[in-house]
Amino acid sequence: MIRLLAAFALSALLLPAQQGFRPLFNGKDLAGWKHVGPGEFVVENGMLKTVGGMGLLYYEKEKFGNSVLRVVYSTATDHANSGVIIRLPEPPPDPWYAVHNGYEVQIDAGGDDWHSSGAIYSISKVSSRQQKPKGEWNVMDIELRGPVTRVTLNGVLVNEYREGSPVPPRKMWYEPVRGPRPDAGYIGLQNHDANSTVYFREVSVKPLP
């Protein structure tokens, strides 16, 4: 048991590259990223910090499919709102294009199961709540494998959605337009509003065979 715990502790300390992940954020500046919409992201103490909103910071250098996207984030309050955009077919001219043409993996501990951290916003609900309290770091792994999206939050699988599965009807105009998304697409981070501050210390990707 002691040997097992020691191995687990060592694996938790491994750098992203040692686990097969390639950093998309260099901890210094926004190289490779582009922001659209109100508000901004700033680099503070080696982390990305949301400011104002609603806007979107997306990685403009390439699309991602058959990969695991990892974001390590912390919220300033228990109800801070953000999200990770995936499967975005084109570079977004504005943040609402991303909402309606990609999928948003929600970051928000205060929502219901369709709008809580790990949910695909209003499309696929979480099976359990796994976000840690404000100020603590969360590890979210988003696996993209063909038409399937799996979300693991702090080591627990909380969501699995296959393209074409039944989804509930839209209730509000700001909920995403229903319809297919591509197997590969751009990814991004949402800055939601002035009252929601979220920090990201890692954004990285690992290709899957």
C-alpha positions, 0 to 999 in steps of 0.5 A: 500500500505504501509503495502504491501511495508513493507511486501515485504521489510521484505521478501527480508531480510529473510535469505535463510533458512527462505525461505526454501532454504538450502545453498550449499556454507557455505561462508568459504571454498569449502567444498562439492565442487570440481573444474575441468579445468583451473583457480579456485574459491577462497573464498573472503570476504564470497563470491565465486570469479571466477579466470581465466578459463575455469573451473568448480566448481561443487557440488559433494555431490548430484544430484538435481531435482524437486527443485529451485536452487538460485544463487546470483551473481554480475559481476565486468564488464558488459560483465563478462562471467560465467554460472550455470550448471544444469542437469549434469548426472555424475561428470564431468572429465573436464569443456567441459563434463559439457557443452556438457552433462548438460545445462548452464544457462548463465551469460553474459549481453553482448550476444544475446538473446541465450547467455545472462543472463538467457538463456540456452546457445544456446538452449533456449533464454531469453524473456527479459534482466534483469541483473543489471549493474556491481557491483549490486547483481542479484538473479537468481532462476532456477526451475527444475521440471521434464523435465521443466526448468524455469529461473527467474532473479531478479523476472522476468521469462525470460526463460522456456524450456521443454525437447524435445522442438525444438532447433536451430542447433549448429553453433560452436564446443563449443556450447552444443551437442544437446540431452536429459538431465536427470530430476536430475543431478549435478550442478556447476558454471563456471569460464570462463576466466581471463577477467571475474570476477564474485562473488557469495554470495549465492548458495542454493537449495529448494526442490519442492514437 
